[in-house]
């Protein structure tokens, strides 16, 4: 069982805002069947209704070998298999569906790289207004190059070139300072700080890329 907590206020203001805005949002969730639905309609308002409204998020559970989301709207419950959607918005927060599972992951930051955290923990945190939650499924952190790209675990072993994370590292060598900072670490606070430092340009010149060994 792993633990996730809200990001410390000592990190960038933008990350903190992304984590706290949901407290003032309504409980409506919106299904997104493709990335274009979200990318073409989003604005600076994270609470803009985008996608298919499905009411309040209730739970996520396995059913017939598939992770399934449960929503309730006007007293009617609806089950949605994770594999059937690209993602969903809930209280102003974007959750993408990762091929691993498939399971939801929560978008935390979007910049030179998209950074995500475990969706099981964050769904409970957003739904129940918690600062701490645990999870038993999936990884702590994930990356993708952009919102359309594949999502991989944020674990980068030095000699790994075959796993999804290793292949991602080979495909996007310009992120090498971030890979080196994260390494094979599974501790949340150091990973978060690596992302913040990378986006702030504190990990060195991104053009100075060492070959993956």
PyMOL CGO cylinders between C-alpha atoms (Angstrom):
from pymol import cmd
from pymol.cgo import CYLINDER

trace = [
    CYLINDER, 0.00, 0.00, 0.00, 1.45, 3.34, -1.06, 0.3, 1, 1, 1, 1, 1, 1,
    CYLINDER, 1.45, 3.34, -1.06, 0.66, 6.83, 0.20, 0.3, 1, 1, 1, 1, 1, 1,
    CYLINDER, 0.66, 6.83, 0.20, 0.04, 10.03, -1.74, 0.3, 1, 1, 1, 1, 1, 1,
    CYLINDER, 0.04, 10.03, -1.74, -0.26, 13.46, -0.16, 0.3, 1, 1, 1, 1, 1, 1,
    CYLINDER, -0.26, 13.46, -0.16, -1.08, 16.88, -1.54, 0.3, 1, 1, 1, 1, 1, 1,
    CYLINDER, -1.08, 16.88, -1.54, 1.90, 18.81, -2.90, 0.3, 1, 1, 1, 1, 1, 1,
    CYLINDER, 1.90, 18.81, -2.90, 3.69, 21.03, -0.38, 0.3, 1, 1, 1, 1, 1, 1,
    CYLINDER, 3.69, 21.03, -0.38, 3.20, 24.78, -0.66, 0.3, 1, 1, 1, 1, 1, 1,
    CYLINDER, 3.20, 24.78, -0.66, 6.94, 25.22, -1.02, 0.3, 1, 1, 1, 1, 1, 1,
    CYLINDER, 6.94, 25.22, -1.02, 6.64, 24.01, -4.61, 0.3, 1, 1, 1, 1, 1, 1,
    CYLINDER, 6.64, 24.01, -4.61, 5.57, 26.27, -7.43, 0.3, 1, 1, 1, 1, 1, 1,
    CYLINDER, 5.57, 26.27, -7.43, 2.39, 28.28, -7.07, 0.3, 1, 1, 1, 1, 1, 1,
    CYLINDER, 2.39, 28.28, -7.07, 1.04, 26.81, -10.28, 0.3, 1, 1, 1, 1, 1, 1,
    CYLINDER, 1.04, 26.81, -10.28, 1.20, 23.25, -8.99, 0.3, 1, 1, 1, 1, 1, 1,
    CYLINDER, 1.20, 23.25, -8.99, -0.39, 24.22, -5.71, 0.3, 1, 1, 1, 1, 1, 1,
    CYLINDER, -0.39, 24.22, -5.71, -3.22, 25.98, -7.51, 0.3, 1, 1, 1, 1, 1, 1,
    CYLINDER, -3.22, 25.98, -7.51, -3.81, 22.92, -9.68, 0.3, 1, 1, 1, 1, 1, 1,
    CYLINDER, -3.81, 22.92, -9.68, -4.23, 20.82, -6.56, 0.3, 1, 1, 1, 1, 1, 1,
    CYLINDER, -4.23, 20.82, -6.56, -6.55, 23.16, -4.64, 0.3, 1, 1, 1, 1, 1, 1,
    CYLINDER, -6.55, 23.16, -4.64, -8.88, 24.60, -7.27, 0.3, 1, 1, 1, 1, 1, 1,
    CYLINDER, -8.88, 24.60, -7.27, -11.14, 21.55, -7.17, 0.3, 1, 1, 1, 1, 1, 1,
    CYLINDER, -11.14, 21.55, -7.17, -12.31, 22.46, -3.66, 0.3, 1, 1, 1, 1, 1, 1,
    CYLINDER, -12.31, 22.46, -3.66, -14.55, 25.19, -5.10, 0.3, 1, 1, 1, 1, 1, 1,
    CYLINDER, -14.55, 25.19, -5.10, -15.86, 23.19, -8.05, 0.3, 1, 1, 1, 1, 1, 1,
    CYLINDER, -15.86, 23.19, -8.05, -19.18, 21.40, -8.33, 0.3, 1, 1, 1, 1, 1, 1,
    CYLINDER, -19.18, 21.40, -8.33, -19.21, 17.62, -8.22, 0.3, 1, 1, 1, 1, 1, 1,
    CYLINDER, -19.21, 17.62, -8.22, -20.12, 17.06, -11.86, 0.3, 1, 1, 1, 1, 1, 1,
    CYLINDER, -20.12, 17.06, -11.86, -17.95, 14.72, -13.93, 0.3, 1, 1, 1, 1, 1, 1,
    CYLINDER, -17.95, 14.72, -13.93, -17.63, 14.80, -17.72, 0.3, 1, 1, 1, 1, 1, 1,
    CYLINDER, -17.63, 14.80, -17.72, -16.55, 11.91, -19.92, 0.3, 1, 1, 1, 1, 1, 1,
    CYLINDER, -16.55, 11.91, -19.92, -14.00, 12.58, -22.66, 0.3, 1, 1, 1, 1, 1, 1,
    CYLINDER, -14.00, 12.58, -22.66, -13.95, 10.10, -25.51, 0.3, 1, 1, 1, 1, 1, 1,
    CYLINDER, -13.95, 10.10, -25.51, -10.99, 11.64, -27.33, 0.3, 1, 1, 1, 1, 1, 1,
    CYLINDER, -10.99, 11.64, -27.33, -8.19, 14.09, -26.53, 0.3, 1, 1, 1, 1, 1, 1,
    CYLINDER, -8.19, 14.09, -26.53, -9.40, 16.50, -29.21, 0.3, 1, 1, 1, 1, 1, 1,
    CYLINDER, -9.40, 16.50, -29.21, -12.67, 17.03, -27.35, 0.3, 1, 1, 1, 1, 1, 1,
    CYLINDER, -12.67, 17.03, -27.35, -10.70, 18.41, -24.43, 0.3, 1, 1, 1, 1, 1, 1,
    CYLINDER, -10.70, 18.41, -24.43, -7.89, 20.16, -26.32, 0.3, 1, 1, 1, 1, 1, 1,
    CYLINDER, -7.89, 20.16, -26.32, -10.16, 22.05, -28.71, 0.3, 1, 1, 1, 1, 1, 1,
    CYLINDER, -10.16, 22.05, -28.71, -12.61, 23.26, -26.07, 0.3, 1, 1, 1, 1, 1, 1,
    CYLINDER, -12.61, 23.26, -26.07, -10.53, 23.95, -22.98, 0.3, 1, 1, 1, 1, 1, 1,
    CYLINDER, -10.53, 23.95, -22.98, -9.95, 27.48, -21.74, 0.3, 1, 1, 1, 1, 1, 1,
    CYLINDER, -9.95, 27.48, -21.74, -8.14, 29.04, -18.80, 0.3, 1, 1, 1, 1, 1, 1,
    CYLINDER, -8.14, 29.04, -18.80, -11.19, 28.09, -16.70, 0.3, 1, 1, 1, 1, 1, 1,
    CYLINDER, -11.19, 28.09, -16.70, -10.55, 24.53, -15.47, 0.3, 1, 1, 1, 1, 1, 1,
    CYLINDER, -10.55, 24.53, -15.47, -14.22, 24.16, -14.51, 0.3, 1, 1, 1, 1, 1, 1,
    CYLINDER, -14.22, 24.16, -14.51, -15.61, 24.76, -17.99, 0.3, 1, 1, 1, 1, 1, 1,
    CYLINDER, -15.61, 24.76, -17.99, -18.01, 21.89, -18.79, 0.3, 1, 1, 1, 1, 1, 1,
    CYLINDER, -18.01, 21.89, -18.79, -16.39, 19.79, -21.53, 0.3, 1, 1, 1, 1, 1, 1,
    CYLINDER, -16.39, 19.79, -21.53, -17.58, 16.36, -22.58, 0.3, 1, 1, 1, 1, 1, 1,
    CYLINDER, -17.58, 16.36, -22.58, -20.53, 14.20, -21.61, 0.3, 1, 1, 1, 1, 1, 1,
    CYLINDER, -20.53, 14.20, -21.61, -21.98, 15.02, -18.16, 0.3, 1, 1, 1, 1, 1, 1,
    CYLINDER, -21.98, 15.02, -18.16, -22.37, 11.92, -16.00, 0.3, 1, 1, 1, 1, 1, 1,
    CYLINDER, -22.37, 11.92, -16.00, -22.94, 13.39, -12.54, 0.3, 1, 1, 1, 1, 1, 1,
    CYLINDER, -22.94, 13.39, -12.54, -21.01, 12.62, -9.38, 0.3, 1, 1, 1, 1, 1, 1,
    CYLINDER, -21.01, 12.62, -9.38, -18.11, 10.18, -9.28, 0.3, 1, 1, 1, 1, 1, 1,
    CYLINDER, -18.11, 10.18, -9.28, -19.02, 7.40, -6.85, 0.3, 1, 1, 1, 1, 1, 1,
    CYLINDER, -19.02, 7.40, -6.85, -16.35, 4.70, -7.07, 0.3, 1, 1, 1, 1, 1, 1,
    CYLINDER, -16.35, 4.70, -7.07, -13.93, 2.70, -9.20, 0.3, 1, 1, 1, 1, 1, 1,
    CYLINDER, -13.93, 2.70, -9.20, -13.83, -1.09, -9.05, 0.3, 1, 1, 1, 1, 1, 1,
    CYLINDER, -13.83, -1.09, -9.05, -12.89, -4.16, -11.13, 0.3, 1, 1, 1, 1, 1, 1,
    CYLINDER, -12.89, -4.16, -11.13, -15.71, -5.83, -13.09, 0.3, 1, 1, 1, 1, 1, 1,
    CYLINDER, -15.71, -5.83, -13.09, -15.16, -8.78, -15.44, 0.3, 1, 1, 1, 1, 1, 1,
    CYLINDER, -15.16, -8.78, -15.44, -11.45, -8.02, -15.56, 0.3, 1, 1, 1, 1, 1, 1,
    CYLINDER, -11.45, -8.02, -15.56, -11.95, -4.34, -16.39, 0.3, 1, 1, 1, 1, 1, 1,
    CYLINDER, -11.95, -4.34, -16.39, -11.55, -1.33, -14.14, 0.3, 1, 1, 1, 1, 1, 1,
    CYLINDER, -11.55, -1.33, -14.14, -14.92, 0.39, -14.10, 0.3, 1, 1, 1, 1, 1, 1,
    CYLINDER, -14.92, 0.39, -14.10, -15.95, 3.88, -13.02, 0.3, 1, 1, 1, 1, 1, 1,
    CYLINDER, -15.95, 3.88, -13.02, -19.29, 4.40, -11.28, 0.3, 1, 1, 1, 1, 1, 1,
    CYLINDER, -19.29, 4.40, -11.28, -21.12, 7.71, -11.61, 0.3, 1, 1, 1, 1, 1, 1,
    CYLINDER, -21.12, 7.71, -11.61, -24.52, 8.86, -10.35, 0.3, 1, 1, 1, 1, 1, 1,
    CYLINDER, -24.52, 8.86, -10.35, -26.70, 11.54, -11.93, 0.3, 1, 1, 1, 1, 1, 1,
    CYLINDER, -26.70, 11.54, -11.93, -30.24, 12.39, -10.85, 0.3, 1, 1, 1, 1, 1, 1,
    CYLINDER, -30.24, 12.39, -10.85, -30.40, 9.21, -8.79, 0.3, 1, 1, 1, 1, 1, 1,
    CYLINDER, -30.40, 9.21, -8.79, -29.39, 6.98, -11.71, 0.3, 1, 1, 1, 1, 1, 1,
    CYLINDER, -29.39, 6.98, -11.71, -26.09, 5.12, -11.52, 0.3, 1, 1, 1, 1, 1, 1,
    CYLINDER, -26.09, 5.12, -11.52, -23.96, 4.47, -14.59, 0.3, 1, 1, 1, 1, 1, 1,
    CYLINDER, -23.96, 4.47, -14.59, -20.96, 2.19, -15.05, 0.3, 1, 1, 1, 1, 1, 1,
    CYLINDER, -20.96, 2.19, -15.05, -18.22, 3.21, -17.50, 0.3, 1, 1, 1, 1, 1, 1,
    CYLINDER, -18.22, 3.21, -17.50, -15.29, 0.95, -18.36, 0.3, 1, 1, 1, 1, 1, 1,
    CYLINDER, -15.29, 0.95, -18.36, -12.00, 2.79, -18.30, 0.3, 1, 1, 1, 1, 1, 1,
    CYLINDER, -12.00, 2.79, -18.30, -11.00, 1.21, -21.60, 0.3, 1, 1, 1, 1, 1, 1,
    CYLINDER, -11.00, 1.21, -21.60, -13.95, 2.88, -23.35, 0.3, 1, 1, 1, 1, 1, 1,
    CYLINDER, -13.95, 2.88, -23.35, -12.91, 6.49, -22.72, 0.3, 1, 1, 1, 1, 1, 1,
    CYLINDER, -12.91, 6.49, -22.72, -9.81, 8.68, -23.16, 0.3, 1, 1, 1, 1, 1, 1,
    CYLINDER, -9.81, 8.68, -23.16, -10.34, 10.44, -19.84, 0.3, 1, 1, 1, 1, 1, 1,
    CYLINDER, -10.34, 10.44, -19.84, -12.74, 12.50, -17.77, 0.3, 1, 1, 1, 1, 1, 1,
    CYLINDER, -12.74, 12.50, -17.77, -13.01, 15.79, -15.91, 0.3, 1, 1, 1, 1, 1, 1,
    CYLINDER, -13.01, 15.79, -15.91, -14.02, 15.77, -12.27, 0.3, 1, 1, 1, 1, 1, 1,
    CYLINDER, -14.02, 15.77, -12.27, -14.24, 18.91, -10.14, 0.3, 1, 1, 1, 1, 1, 1,
    CYLINDER, -14.24, 18.91, -10.14, -12.02, 20.77, -12.59, 0.3, 1, 1, 1, 1, 1, 1,
    CYLINDER, -12.02, 20.77, -12.59, -9.37, 18.02, -12.58, 0.3, 1, 1, 1, 1, 1, 1,
    CYLINDER, -9.37, 18.02, -12.58, -8.35, 16.04, -15.67, 0.3, 1, 1, 1, 1, 1, 1,
    CYLINDER, -8.35, 16.04, -15.67, -7.95, 12.29, -15.33, 0.3, 1, 1, 1, 1, 1, 1,
    CYLINDER, -7.95, 12.29, -15.33, -6.52, 10.43, -18.32, 0.3, 1, 1, 1, 1, 1, 1,
    CYLINDER, -6.52, 10.43, -18.32, -6.86, 6.71, -18.86, 0.3, 1, 1, 1, 1, 1, 1,
    CYLINDER, -6.86, 6.71, -18.86, -3.52, 4.95, -18.98, 0.3, 1, 1, 1, 1, 1, 1,
    CYLINDER, -3.52, 4.95, -18.98, -3.13, 1.79, -21.07, 0.3, 1, 1, 1, 1, 1, 1,
    CYLINDER, -3.13, 1.79, -21.07, -1.72, 0.08, -17.98, 0.3, 1, 1, 1, 1, 1, 1,
    CYLINDER, -1.72, 0.08, -17.98, -4.89, -1.50, -16.61, 0.3, 1, 1, 1, 1, 1, 1,
    CYLINDER, -4.89, -1.50, -16.61, -6.40, 0.54, -18.22, 0.3, 1, 1, 1, 1, 1, 1,
    CYLINDER, -6.40, 0.54, -18.22, -6.56, 2.77, -15.15, 0.3, 1, 1, 1, 1, 1, 1,
    CYLINDER, -6.56, 2.77, -15.15, -7.00, 6.51, -14.49, 0.3, 1, 1, 1, 1, 1, 1,
    CYLINDER, -7.00, 6.51, -14.49, -4.10, 8.85, -13.73, 0.3, 1, 1, 1, 1, 1, 1,
    CYLINDER, -4.10, 8.85, -13.73, -4.40, 12.45, -12.62, 0.3, 1, 1, 1, 1, 1, 1,
    CYLINDER, -4.40, 12.45, -12.62, -2.76, 15.23, -14.63, 0.3, 1, 1, 1, 1, 1, 1,
    CYLINDER, -2.76, 15.23, -14.63, -0.73, 17.36, -12.23, 0.3, 1, 1, 1, 1, 1, 1,
    CYLINDER, -0.73, 17.36, -12.23, 1.28, 19.62, -14.54, 0.3, 1, 1, 1, 1, 1, 1,
    CYLINDER, 1.28, 19.62, -14.54, 1.53, 20.27, -18.28, 0.3, 1, 1, 1, 1, 1, 1,
    CYLINDER, 1.53, 20.27, -18.28, 4.67, 21.88, -19.70, 0.3, 1, 1, 1, 1, 1, 1,
    CYLINDER, 4.67, 21.88, -19.70, 7.67, 20.44, -21.51, 0.3, 1, 1, 1, 1, 1, 1,
    CYLINDER, 7.67, 20.44, -21.51, 6.34, 17.16, -20.20, 0.3, 1, 1, 1, 1, 1, 1,
    CYLINDER, 6.34, 17.16, -20.20, 3.01, 16.08, -18.73, 0.3, 1, 1, 1, 1, 1, 1,
    CYLINDER, 3.01, 16.08, -18.73, 3.27, 14.79, -15.18, 0.3, 1, 1, 1, 1, 1, 1,
    CYLINDER, 3.27, 14.79, -15.18, 0.60, 12.54, -13.62, 0.3, 1, 1, 1, 1, 1, 1,
    CYLINDER, 0.60, 12.54, -13.62, 0.01, 10.78, -10.32, 0.3, 1, 1, 1, 1, 1, 1,
    CYLINDER, 0.01, 10.78, -10.32, -1.92, 7.69, -9.27, 0.3, 1, 1, 1, 1, 1, 1,
    CYLINDER, -1.92, 7.69, -9.27, -5.59, 8.10, -10.15, 0.3, 1, 1, 1, 1, 1, 1,
    CYLINDER, -5.59, 8.10, -10.15, -6.99, 5.78, -7.47, 0.3, 1, 1, 1, 1, 1, 1,
    CYLINDER, -6.99, 5.78, -7.47, -5.55, 7.88, -4.65, 0.3, 1, 1, 1, 1, 1, 1,
    CYLINDER, -5.55, 7.88, -4.65, -6.38, 11.21, -6.25, 0.3, 1, 1, 1, 1, 1, 1,
    CYLINDER, -6.38, 11.21, -6.25, -9.97, 10.26, -7.07, 0.3, 1, 1, 1, 1, 1, 1,
    CYLINDER, -9.97, 10.26, -7.07, -10.55, 9.61, -3.38, 0.3, 1, 1, 1, 1, 1, 1,
    CYLINDER, -10.55, 9.61, -3.38, -8.77, 12.82, -2.44, 0.3, 1, 1, 1, 1, 1, 1,
    CYLINDER, -8.77, 12.82, -2.44, -10.86, 14.91, -4.84, 0.3, 1, 1, 1, 1, 1, 1,
    CYLINDER, -10.86, 14.91, -4.84, -14.14, 13.16, -4.06, 0.3, 1, 1, 1, 1, 1, 1,
    CYLINDER, -14.14, 13.16, -4.06, -13.77, 13.24, -0.27, 0.3, 1, 1, 1, 1, 1, 1,
    CYLINDER, -13.77, 13.24, -0.27, -11.66, 16.44, 0.05, 0.3, 1, 1, 1, 1, 1, 1,
    CYLINDER, -11.66, 16.44, 0.05, -8.76, 14.52, 1.62, 0.3, 1, 1, 1, 1, 1, 1,
    CYLINDER, -8.76, 14.52, 1.62, -5.13, 15.56, 1.88, 0.3, 1, 1, 1, 1, 1, 1,
    CYLINDER, -5.13, 15.56, 1.88, -3.82, 11.98, 2.09, 0.3, 1, 1, 1, 1, 1, 1,
    CYLINDER, -3.82, 11.98, 2.09, -4.89, 8.77, 0.34, 0.3, 1, 1, 1, 1, 1, 1,
    CYLINDER, -4.89, 8.77, 0.34, -3.41, 5.33, -0.29, 0.3, 1, 1, 1, 1, 1, 1,
    CYLINDER, -3.41, 5.33, -0.29, -3.46, 3.11, -3.35, 0.3, 1, 1, 1, 1, 1, 1,
    CYLINDER, -3.46, 3.11, -3.35, -2.75, -0.54, -4.14, 0.3, 1, 1, 1, 1, 1, 1,
    CYLINDER, -2.75, -0.54, -4.14, -2.99, -0.44, -7.94, 0.3, 1, 1, 1, 1, 1, 1,
    CYLINDER, -2.99, -0.44, -7.94, -0.67, 1.25, -10.43, 0.3, 1, 1, 1, 1, 1, 1,
    CYLINDER, -0.67, 1.25, -10.43, 2.42, 3.39, -9.96, 0.3, 1, 1, 1, 1, 1, 1,
    CYLINDER, 2.42, 3.39, -9.96, 2.94, 6.55, -7.95, 0.3, 1, 1, 1, 1, 1, 1,
    CYLINDER, 2.94, 6.55, -7.95, 3.87, 8.81, -10.88, 0.3, 1, 1, 1, 1, 1, 1,
    CYLINDER, 3.87, 8.81, -10.88, 3.72, 8.87, -14.67, 0.3, 1, 1, 1, 1, 1, 1,
    CYLINDER, 3.72, 8.87, -14.67, 4.90, 10.96, -17.60, 0.3, 1, 1, 1, 1, 1, 1,
    CYLINDER, 4.90, 10.96, -17.60, 3.83, 11.64, -21.18, 0.3, 1, 1, 1, 1, 1, 1,
    CYLINDER, 3.83, 11.64, -21.18, 5.32, 14.04, -23.71, 0.3, 1, 1, 1, 1, 1, 1,
    CYLINDER, 5.32, 14.04, -23.71, 1.96, 15.71, -24.27, 0.3, 1, 1, 1, 1, 1, 1,
    CYLINDER, 1.96, 15.71, -24.27, -1.72, 15.06, -23.65, 0.3, 1, 1, 1, 1, 1, 1,
    CYLINDER, -1.72, 15.06, -23.65, -2.07, 12.88, -26.74, 0.3, 1, 1, 1, 1, 1, 1,
    CYLINDER, -2.07, 12.88, -26.74, 1.03, 10.81, -26.17, 0.3, 1, 1, 1, 1, 1, 1,
    CYLINDER, 1.03, 10.81, -26.17, 1.36, 7.46, -24.37, 0.3, 1, 1, 1, 1, 1, 1,
    CYLINDER, 1.36, 7.46, -24.37, 1.73, 7.49, -20.61, 0.3, 1, 1, 1, 1, 1, 1,
    CYLINDER, 1.73, 7.49, -20.61, 4.59, 5.64, -18.92, 0.3, 1, 1, 1, 1, 1, 1,
    CYLINDER, 4.59, 5.64, -18.92, 5.60, 5.08, -15.28, 0.3, 1, 1, 1, 1, 1, 1,
    CYLINDER, 5.60, 5.08, -15.28, 8.06, 7.67, -13.99, 0.3, 1, 1, 1, 1, 1, 1,
    CYLINDER, 8.06, 7.67, -13.99, 10.73, 5.07, -13.17, 0.3, 1, 1, 1, 1, 1, 1,
    CYLINDER, 10.73, 5.07, -13.17, 13.97, 5.25, -15.16, 0.3, 1, 1, 1, 1, 1, 1,
    CYLINDER, 13.97, 5.25, -15.16, 16.57, 2.57, -14.52, 0.3, 1, 1, 1, 1, 1, 1,
    CYLINDER, 16.57, 2.57, -14.52, 19.99, 3.34, -15.97, 0.3, 1, 1, 1, 1, 1, 1,
    CYLINDER, 19.99, 3.34, -15.97, 20.23, 0.30, -18.29, 0.3, 1, 1, 1, 1, 1, 1,
    CYLINDER, 20.23, 0.30, -18.29, 16.56, -0.07, -19.19, 0.3, 1, 1, 1, 1, 1, 1,
    CYLINDER, 16.56, -0.07, -19.19, 15.78, 0.31, -22.91, 0.3, 1, 1, 1, 1, 1, 1,
    CYLINDER, 15.78, 0.31, -22.91, 12.95, -2.24, -23.23, 0.3, 1, 1, 1, 1, 1, 1,
    CYLINDER, 12.95, -2.24, -23.23, 10.22, -1.28, -20.77, 0.3, 1, 1, 1, 1, 1, 1,
    CYLINDER, 10.22, -1.28, -20.77, 7.65, 1.40, -21.71, 0.3, 1, 1, 1, 1, 1, 1,
    CYLINDER, 7.65, 1.40, -21.71, 9.65, 3.88, -19.60, 0.3, 1, 1, 1, 1, 1, 1,
    CYLINDER, 9.65, 3.88, -19.60, 12.90, 2.86, -21.27, 0.3, 1, 1, 1, 1, 1, 1,
    CYLINDER, 12.90, 2.86, -21.27, 11.41, 3.20, -24.75, 0.3, 1, 1, 1, 1, 1, 1,
    CYLINDER, 11.41, 3.20, -24.75, 10.01, 6.60, -23.80, 0.3, 1, 1, 1, 1, 1, 1,
    CYLINDER, 10.01, 6.60, -23.80, 13.46, 7.67, -22.65, 0.3, 1, 1, 1, 1, 1, 1,
    CYLINDER, 13.46, 7.67, -22.65, 14.95, 6.64, -25.97, 0.3, 1, 1, 1, 1, 1, 1,
    CYLINDER, 14.95, 6.64, -25.97, 12.25, 8.45, -27.97, 0.3, 1, 1, 1, 1, 1, 1,
    CYLINDER, 12.25, 8.45, -27.97, 12.53, 11.73, -26.05, 0.3, 1, 1, 1, 1, 1, 1,
    CYLINDER, 12.53, 11.73, -26.05, 16.23, 12.25, -25.21, 0.3, 1, 1, 1, 1, 1, 1,
    CYLINDER, 16.23, 12.25, -25.21, 15.65, 15.98, -24.64, 0.3, 1, 1, 1, 1, 1, 1,
    CYLINDER, 15.65, 15.98, -24.64, 14.14, 15.02, -21.27, 0.3, 1, 1, 1, 1, 1, 1,
    CYLINDER, 14.14, 15.02, -21.27, 17.33, 13.30, -20.10, 0.3, 1, 1, 1, 1, 1, 1,
    CYLINDER, 17.33, 13.30, -20.10, 17.99, 15.72, -17.19, 0.3, 1, 1, 1, 1, 1, 1,
    CYLINDER, 17.99, 15.72, -17.19, 14.56, 14.78, -15.82, 0.3, 1, 1, 1, 1, 1, 1,
    CYLINDER, 14.56, 14.78, -15.82, 15.17, 11.04, -16.26, 0.3, 1, 1, 1, 1, 1, 1,
    CYLINDER, 15.17, 11.04, -16.26, 18.47, 11.28, -14.42, 0.3, 1, 1, 1, 1, 1, 1,
    CYLINDER, 18.47, 11.28, -14.42, 16.89, 13.25, -11.59, 0.3, 1, 1, 1, 1, 1, 1,
    CYLINDER, 16.89, 13.25, -11.59, 14.02, 10.78, -11.14, 0.3, 1, 1, 1, 1, 1, 1,
    CYLINDER, 14.02, 10.78, -11.14, 16.05, 7.62, -11.69, 0.3, 1, 1, 1, 1, 1, 1,
    CYLINDER, 16.05, 7.62, -11.69, 14.48, 4.50, -10.15, 0.3, 1, 1, 1, 1, 1, 1,
    CYLINDER, 14.48, 4.50, -10.15, 13.01, 6.51, -7.29, 0.3, 1, 1, 1, 1, 1, 1,
    CYLINDER, 13.01, 6.51, -7.29, 9.48, 5.70, -6.17, 0.3, 1, 1, 1, 1, 1, 1,
    CYLINDER, 9.48, 5.70, -6.17, 9.28, 8.38, -3.47, 0.3, 1, 1, 1, 1, 1, 1,
    CYLINDER, 9.28, 8.38, -3.47, 6.69, 11.01, -4.33, 0.3, 1, 1, 1, 1, 1, 1,
    CYLINDER, 6.69, 11.01, -4.33, 8.26, 14.19, -2.98, 0.3, 1, 1, 1, 1, 1, 1,
    CYLINDER, 8.26, 14.19, -2.98, 11.62, 13.77, -4.80, 0.3, 1, 1, 1, 1, 1, 1,
    CYLINDER, 11.62, 13.77, -4.80, 9.82, 12.97, -8.08, 0.3, 1, 1, 1, 1, 1, 1,
    CYLINDER, 9.82, 12.97, -8.08, 7.62, 16.05, -7.73, 0.3, 1, 1, 1, 1, 1, 1,
    CYLINDER, 7.62, 16.05, -7.73, 10.64, 18.20, -7.02, 0.3, 1, 1, 1, 1, 1, 1,
    CYLINDER, 10.64, 18.20, -7.02, 12.44, 16.81, -10.08, 0.3, 1, 1, 1, 1, 1, 1,
    CYLINDER, 12.44, 16.81, -10.08, 9.51, 17.82, -12.28, 0.3, 1, 1, 1, 1, 1, 1,
    CYLINDER, 9.51, 17.82, -12.28, 9.37, 21.29, -10.76, 0.3, 1, 1, 1, 1, 1, 1,
    CYLINDER, 9.37, 21.29, -10.76, 13.13, 21.78, -11.15, 0.3, 1, 1, 1, 1, 1, 1,
    CYLINDER, 13.13, 21.78, -11.15, 13.07, 20.51, -14.73, 0.3, 1, 1, 1, 1, 1, 1,
    CYLINDER, 13.07, 20.51, -14.73, 10.26, 22.83, -15.78, 0.3, 1, 1, 1, 1, 1, 1,
    CYLINDER, 10.26, 22.83, -15.78, 12.04, 25.70, -14.05, 0.3, 1, 1, 1, 1, 1, 1,
    CYLINDER, 12.04, 25.70, -14.05, 15.28, 24.99, -15.92, 0.3, 1, 1, 1, 1, 1, 1,
    CYLINDER, 15.28, 24.99, -15.92, 17.16, 24.07, -12.75, 0.3, 1, 1, 1, 1, 1, 1,
    CYLINDER, 17.16, 24.07, -12.75, 18.40, 20.67, -13.95, 0.3, 1, 1, 1, 1, 1, 1,
    CYLINDER, 18.40, 20.67, -13.95, 20.81, 22.04, -16.53, 0.3, 1, 1, 1, 1, 1, 1,
    CYLINDER, 20.81, 22.04, -16.53, 20.64, 22.79, -20.25, 0.3, 1, 1, 1, 1, 1, 1,
    CYLINDER, 20.64, 22.79, -20.25, 18.08, 20.46, -21.84, 0.3, 1, 1, 1, 1, 1, 1,
    CYLINDER, 18.08, 20.46, -21.84, 20.09, 20.59, -25.08, 0.3, 1, 1, 1, 1, 1, 1,
    CYLINDER, 20.09, 20.59, -25.08, 23.04, 18.90, -23.39, 0.3, 1, 1, 1, 1, 1, 1,
    CYLINDER, 23.04, 18.90, -23.39, 21.76, 15.37, -23.76, 0.3, 1, 1, 1, 1, 1, 1,
    CYLINDER, 21.76, 15.37, -23.76, 23.85, 12.39, -22.76, 0.3, 1, 1, 1, 1, 1, 1,
    CYLINDER, 23.85, 12.39, -22.76, 23.23, 9.17, -24.70, 0.3, 1, 1, 1, 1, 1, 1,
    CYLINDER, 23.23, 9.17, -24.70, 21.19, 6.52, -22.90, 0.3, 1, 1, 1, 1, 1, 1,
    CYLINDER, 21.19, 6.52, -22.90, 23.54, 3.79, -21.77, 0.3, 1, 1, 1, 1, 1, 1,
]
cmd.load_cgo(trace, "trace")
